[in-house]
Amino acid sequence: MNSEELSTATNTSYISDKAFYNNETLLGTNRTATNDSYSDDSSFFIVSLPEAIVTITLLSIIAIITCIGNILVIWAILTQKALQQIQNHFLISLAAADLTVSIAVMPLAIASGVGE
Protein backbone atom coordinates (compact mmCIF):
# COMPACT_ATOMS: atom_id res chain seq x y z
CA MET A 1 0.00 0.00 0.00
CA ASN A 2 1.61 3.26 -1.05
CA SER A 3 1.34 6.54 0.83
CA GLU A 4 -1.47 7.89 -1.41
CA GLU A 5 -3.66 4.85 -0.76
CA LEU A 6 -2.89 5.04 2.95
CA SER A 7 -3.85 8.72 3.17
CA THR A 8 -7.08 8.03 1.23
CA ALA A 9 -7.93 5.12 3.53
CA THR A 10 -7.32 7.13 6.70
CA ASN A 11 -9.16 10.23 5.46
CA THR A 12 -12.52 8.50 5.02
CA SER A 13 -14.88 9.75 7.70
CA TYR A 14 -18.38 11.11 8.03
CA ILE A 15 -17.02 14.59 8.73
CA SER A 16 -14.71 16.05 6.12
CA ASP A 17 -11.65 17.99 7.17
CA LYS A 18 -13.01 21.03 5.31
CA ALA A 19 -16.24 20.98 7.36
CA PHE A 20 -14.25 20.52 10.55
CA TYR A 21 -11.98 23.51 9.99
CA ASN A 22 -14.64 25.88 8.62
CA ASN A 23 -16.82 26.12 11.77
CA GLU A 24 -19.64 24.16 10.14
CA THR A 25 -22.16 22.40 12.34
CA LEU A 26 -21.22 18.76 12.75
CA LEU A 27 -23.67 15.85 12.76
CA GLY A 28 -26.73 18.04 13.32
CA THR A 29 -25.71 19.13 16.81
CA ASN A 30 -24.37 22.36 18.20
CA ARG A 31 -20.84 21.01 18.04
CA THR A 32 -18.55 23.20 15.98
CA ALA A 33 -14.90 23.16 15.15
CA THR A 34 -12.83 26.23 15.84
CA ASN A 35 -9.35 26.14 14.34
CA ASP A 36 -7.67 23.10 15.92
CA SER A 37 -9.90 22.99 18.98
CA TYR A 38 -13.30 21.40 19.42
CA SER A 39 -16.02 23.31 21.24
CA ASP A 40 -19.13 21.57 22.46
CA ASP A 41 -22.28 23.51 23.26
CA SER A 42 -23.81 20.79 25.40
CA SER A 43 -26.86 22.88 26.30
CA PHE A 44 -28.41 21.37 23.18
CA PHE A 45 -28.91 18.04 24.98
CA ILE A 46 -29.35 19.01 28.64
CA VAL A 47 -32.76 18.53 30.25
CA SER A 48 -33.66 19.70 33.71
CA LEU A 49 -33.37 17.27 36.60
CA PRO A 50 -37.13 17.21 37.37
CA GLU A 51 -37.88 16.52 33.71
CA ALA A 52 -35.35 13.67 33.68
CA ILE A 53 -36.80 12.17 36.86
CA VAL A 54 -40.37 12.32 35.53
CA THR A 55 -39.31 10.79 32.21
CA ILE A 56 -37.35 7.97 33.85
CA THR A 57 -40.20 7.26 36.28
CA LEU A 58 -42.92 7.12 33.62
CA LEU A 59 -40.88 5.00 31.21
CA SER A 60 -39.88 2.64 34.02
CA ILE A 61 -43.52 2.21 35.06
CA ILE A 62 -44.44 1.40 31.45
CA ALA A 63 -41.62 -1.16 31.24
CA ILE A 64 -42.66 -2.82 34.52
CA ILE A 65 -46.34 -2.96 33.53
CA THR A 66 -45.34 -4.46 30.18
CA CYS A 67 -43.32 -7.19 31.92
CA ILE A 68 -46.08 -8.00 34.40
CA GLY A 69 -48.79 -8.05 31.73
CA ASN A 70 -46.88 -10.41 29.46
CA ILE A 71 -45.99 -12.72 32.34
CA LEU A 72 -49.69 -12.86 33.28
CA VAL A 73 -50.70 -13.69 29.69
CA ILE A 74 -48.16 -16.54 29.50
CA TRP A 75 -49.10 -17.81 32.97
CA ALA A 76 -52.86 -17.75 32.23
CA ILE A 77 -52.53 -19.67 28.99
CA LEU A 78 -50.17 -22.26 30.45
CA THR A 79 -52.21 -22.91 33.62
CA GLN A 80 -55.82 -22.75 32.40
CA LYS A 81 -56.96 -25.83 30.48
CA ALA A 82 -59.67 -23.87 28.65
CA LEU A 83 -57.03 -21.53 27.19
CA GLN A 84 -54.67 -24.27 26.02
CA GLN A 85 -55.70 -24.24 22.39
CA ILE A 86 -53.55 -24.08 19.28
CA GLN A 87 -54.59 -20.46 18.59
CA ASN A 88 -53.31 -19.35 21.98
CA HIS A 89 -49.83 -20.72 21.33
CA PHE A 90 -49.45 -17.77 18.96
CA LEU A 91 -50.35 -15.45 21.84
CA ILE A 92 -47.70 -17.09 24.02
CA SER A 93 -45.16 -16.47 21.28
CA LEU A 94 -46.14 -12.81 20.99
CA ALA A 95 -46.14 -12.34 24.76
CA ALA A 96 -42.70 -13.96 25.04
CA ALA A 97 -41.30 -11.69 22.32
CA ASP A 98 -42.82 -8.61 23.96
CA LEU A 99 -41.48 -9.72 27.34
CA THR A 100 -38.01 -10.07 25.86
CA VAL A 101 -38.22 -6.55 24.42
CA SER A 102 -39.45 -5.11 27.70
CA ILE A 103 -36.60 -6.75 29.62
CA ALA A 104 -33.73 -6.31 27.15
CA VAL A 105 -34.51 -3.19 25.13
CA MET A 106 -36.67 -0.85 27.22
CA PRO A 107 -34.10 -0.28 30.01
CA LEU A 108 -31.42 0.54 27.44
CA ALA A 109 -33.80 2.87 25.60
CA ILE A 110 -34.64 4.65 28.85
CA ALA A 111 -30.96 5.06 29.71
CA SER A 112 -29.94 6.29 26.28
CA GLY A 113 -32.96 8.56 25.88
CA VAL A 114 -32.36 10.43 29.11
CA GLY A 115 -28.58 10.20 28.90
CA GLU A 116 -28.28 12.34 25.76
Summary of the structure (lengths in Angstrom):
residues: 116
radius of gyration: 24.6
end to end distance: 40.2
largest distance: 73.6
contacts: 248
relative contact order: 0.09
helix: 68%
strand: 9%
